[in-house]
């Protein structure tokens, strides 16, 4: 699933890695293009399709970013939004109770009044893009290290604040593109009231579960519907896309408008080596162990299974992503091609100076990494810690002039932070204890017992004891407590007797110091160097480039196509009948009871899931799959096994995106779920 | 702990990796020397100590190999054997019951009659070494691939059988040294009845637990005593070493006689790259996840904690080893030095042909690895599977002429296999289910659902269901059932209705086929090439070489010394008083109650643990630390953080072995444990 990053089939990664050359310019179908720099001429030449400004404007206006880490699209005038089921998994988990497992079973609102707000979620539609490169790069001129980072942060915060004076309906972000080659101000129309309309539940949406994640053929109805509300009512809009439920055609040109979360295609080799040699293996091992603890936790009881649902999904997803990225970089032939690409650019630039600067900063980055990850990074999957850290830091930062604040605490970013911190979400104390204990054991293991940070964090306590104390003693699960702390600011935070607040207050100075050291020794020295490299790249390869993904709106073009897997063709489509053939009766290959019941009335030849050549990555989850006319014919929800190296390079021969078809969604809403009203909203009565 | 491999402190591994050059000849204190090729002249020159043949013979005659994966030494005429507590952990675990946790609390026999047999354990003392190189390398002349492997296996089995006609008291093994440069026949006096005399228990022996594992300073009484029995009575011997309980002296020369399990210092770069890029990261992630499951399992109840004890210790130990080995190979400067070493040898050899042959075989090795690891490797930590596979394979192999058998099933190897398979050991069904479920999920994940091996192993069952069925249904926990199957041979095995036997029968043909493929494509092509490289190495560097470790008897020389850790000196010794300062009251930093009680009567200045420059690795656990006179002054139980890369190269500046002193053992037996009889046996009344 590509909620955060694309998924990887492990067997496919080992041995049979990316075969194609990595060109200096974008290959056929390669590219996560910005809407202000879309290669319409190339698309016309390749596919005969005219993508004009009106087409782009229409699609941009309907494309939705979900701040939880996904993409989506408006599909009705009443604010109905199509996304993936796994993009509403956290929402469904939050709405679940011991008696009712919405994560697993799904949800269908009985009517508009029954639609349920998704805690902390926000939808954003990109309105305008403005170039602010010169203004950003002028900031901190002459400064170095942490001072340079601070000046740049302050400049961005100022631009964001000026760009969005109305923080109730807009949000501004300065986006660093081309690894520093451009800075642009993205202005969004925001919708902070996002409600769940329909989820088929994980059994049907994630049939095949983790074992099939990132494999194809697939048989997943990984779709869901949300609705945007404002002032307590659904929005009314003319900007939605048209729903097309006809079967897609093999080879037809298709487009994906969404928010790929991040790629590393324009990083230097020394930066990739830090990932390969240090951060990826460390994190892979950490995710694996936490996954093991969580799997066993879930097996202890049905209630534990329910509580662990979304956390386990997220962990397993990320685990596979890390695995795939590591094995891509461990493929020496692939790495050699990346190195050749860098050598070519260095030759054209006539200098290696900025690369040397970054390589030197990477030495410092590796030295600092474990401390930063453990102390400033904090635990994975602890809501209580996240709340406490957000409240403690926001209280401190808000007392400062904007120019002195940490990134993420500028005035333009505070409303979403507040939304995330204060919205009501259940806190499962057994999960909290597990997550905190795991983190504390890793602090002790990775930093060692005698390290000052370990002593600061653990004192004479054990991970088991301290985690139990923090999880059971904290009152931050209560939104009212969090609201009082947010509104009470620094005085309220300092006076709090909550053990988690006190714990974060104790360790945060060390975390901030590590952050500053990293700014001083890594980020600061790299700022100018990466901008120089970006300039050299523009000079060498012109505007045939697209920027690395940044969880901002991009458009990818391509076609519906399978591929050749070790000599054997993989078809572009699956069909409903294949689902029933693959089912074993055992989870995660057990059928949802509603699908068993509907078997005889469903059209078995309905196209279910689709393979396309679009260049996508984590964050593209929920992106509309769009035909040449700009109509929705599906929703991207995954990538195939070969997009493993997509973080570092795209291979048109093997990389594929995976979508669920509008045809399948339409047929299932009708025959499996009986969602007549929703269907009528999509395709008319 | 270095039961299997040396331990690694993770913080020390990252960033501060092996600094010294990797020379072509052995450095000061480097080397795991065979007793028939010990560099006495070098030792004389470096330390002024005469190691003559009598010294070597005396030490060899007292050095014990424990087939469970450890080293030890005879220390009394009544067959008393010193080793590490962690080397008797599996034995103590096997002797534990729900009411009595010998693993944690330890054991002290009330008298000789109360000493408890360690199931499956065997002690072996090396008698003779004979060169059989020409006989082995003549076998299979002209053959290639799997045929060559088979001819070599058969030749070794024949040599072993001929060398040890008395299988009741002797065992023979053909050992491949210098990665094929020599083949030698090692003949052992064997003792299949090994009994537990004394264990201080894990709380005292492993104070600091996994967090302190491989760190120094340490405060661990990691010693234990076994006794060798024959015909129901302790053996009588004159070959034991003298116990010396005086405090050791900083800088004094010390020797370690033991069985380092394996090193990879003479492998080619392409073989190391397979480890770095494929096998180490895959296994690290697997061990991490299984560790997570087992930690959570142990937290579910006190009884689960007891059951999981030794499995968890072993897993965490191996996890750190893998971590350390991966980060050693991920250190580019270290790898560059290994590459330079290979280039030098290639230049001297005047050809790259054998290296090219091995590199090509490594491509096949990588292709086959996942299938082999999952299908032929089977589950980690499942006794039932191990029993079933051993019984199924032994039944089949024993019907064949010796020349046609798999390695490990030659007549000379069958008695130990039988001992391991038939000895009574408790089988904990909940642990079995956990181990089997984990393996089955990994088969499905790593090979994917659609792989023929996955289909063969799982069919339409789920990992959860099949593991429960195998664990609960199998009757192999009963030694009588295993004995009947062993004695009934192939007919009994084929007729068995035991679900685990039937399961192994179903999958074993696929496992054997993978093994044969590997022989054909990897081992076979590499046999002659690695022998050519070994010849080139002898020609280039003469006999100043020692062979890679092979879990056979070696002697290391060095001195008692600390080291400089990032500019700060680490002392050579710890003392009893430091234990009390480090204790927090929380496991694994909680004191054993007996140590709390003894605090005021113990001499606080007793030397506890010792750092030495000896070149050791996993398998050396329990090795006697010997002074110039050949007396026992301690027992090696660990390595320091910098021996992380010891698998690939030794650094005299930073690599250290860690031992518990005889002085500490003596004082603790007296004051903490009141073991007067044992003390008298060691040092006289």
Contacts between the chains, C-beta under 8 A, distances in Angstrom:
chain1	res1	chain2	res2	distance
A	9	B	448	5.9
A	10	B	370	7.9
A	10	B	445	6.3
A	10	B	446	5.1
A	10	B	448	7.7
A	11	B	370	6.5
A	11	B	446	6.2
A	11	B	447	5.5
A	11	B	448	4.7
A	11	B	451	6.7
A	12	B	448	7.7
A	14	B	278	6.5
A	14	B	282	8.0
A	14	B	366	7.0
A	14	B	369	7.3
A	14	B	370	6.0
A	15	B	366	5.7
A	15	B	367	5.0
A	208	B	449	7.2
A	210	B	445	7.0
A	211	B	444	4.9
A	211	B	445	5.9
A	211	B	448	7.1
A	211	B	449	5.1
A	212	B	449	6.3
A	215	B	448	6.2
A	215	B	449	7.4
A	215	B	450	7.7
A	273	B	332	7.2
A	276	B	330	7.6
A	277	B	327	7.9
A	277	B	330	4.0
A	277	B	331	7.6
A	277	B	332	7.2
A	278	B	14	6.6
A	278	B	330	7.2
A	281	B	281	5.9
A	281	B	284	6.8
A	281	B	326	6.0
A	281	B	327	7.7
A	281	B	330	7.1
A	284	B	281	6.8
A	284	B	284	7.3
A	284	B	285	5.3
A	284	B	288	7.9
A	285	B	284	5.3
A	285	B	285	6.2
A	285	B	288	4.4
A	285	B	319	7.9
A	285	B	323	6.9
A	286	B	288	7.5
A	288	B	284	7.9
A	288	B	285	4.4
A	288	B	286	7.4
A	288	B	288	3.8
A	288	B	289	4.1
A	288	B	292	7.0
A	289	B	288	4.2
A	289	B	289	6.4
A	289	B	291	5.6
A	289	B	292	4.0
A	289	B	295	7.9
A	290	B	292	6.2
A	291	B	289	5.6
A	291	B	292	6.4
A	292	B	288	7.0
A	292	B	289	4.0
A	292	B	290	6.2
A	292	B	291	6.4
A	292	B	292	2.4
A	292	B	293	4.1
A	292	B	294	7.6
A	292	B	295	7.7
A	292	B	296	7.2
A	292	B	438	7.9
A	293	B	292	4.1
A	293	B	293	7.1
A	293	B	295	6.2
A	293	B	296	4.5
A	294	B	292	7.6
A	295	B	289	7.9
A	295	B	292	7.7
A	295	B	293	6.2
A	296	B	292	7.2
A	296	B	293	4.5
A	296	B	296	3.8
A	296	B	297	5.7
A	296	B	434	7.6
A	297	B	296	5.7
A	299	B	464	7.8
A	300	B	300	6.7
A	319	B	285	7.9
A	323	B	285	6.8
A	326	B	281	6.0
A	327	B	277	7.9
A	327	B	281	7.7
A	330	B	276	7.5
A	330	B	277	3.9
A	330	B	278	7.2
A	330	B	281	7.1
A	331	B	277	7.5
A	332	B	273	7.2
A	332	B	277	7.1
A	366	B	14	7.0
A	366	B	15	5.8
A	367	B	15	5.0
A	369	B	14	7.4
A	370	B	10	7.9
A	370	B	11	6.5
A	370	B	14	5.9
A	434	B	296	7.6
A	438	B	292	7.9
A	444	B	211	4.9
A	445	B	10	6.2
A	445	B	210	7.0
A	445	B	211	5.9
A	446	B	10	5.1
A	446	B	11	6.2
A	447	B	11	5.5
A	448	B	9	5.9
A	448	B	10	7.7
A	448	B	11	4.7
A	448	B	12	7.7
A	448	B	211	7.1
A	448	B	215	6.2
A	449	B	208	7.2
A	449	B	211	5.1
A	449	B	212	6.3
A	449	B	215	7.4
A	449	B	589	7.9
A	450	B	215	7.8
A	451	B	11	6.7
A	460	B	584	4.5
A	460	B	585	7.3
A	460	B	586	7.1
A	461	B	584	7.9
A	461	B	586	6.5
A	462	B	584	7.5
A	462	B	586	3.7
A	462	B	587	6.6
A	462	B	589	7.9
A	464	B	299	7.8
A	464	B	586	7.9
A	465	B	586	6.2
A	584	B	460	4.4
A	584	B	461	7.8
A	584	B	462	7.5
A	585	B	460	7.3
A	586	B	460	7.1
A	586	B	461	6.5
A	586	B	462	3.7
A	586	B	464	7.9
A	586	B	465	6.2
A	587	B	462	6.6
A	589	B	449	7.8
A	589	B	462	7.9
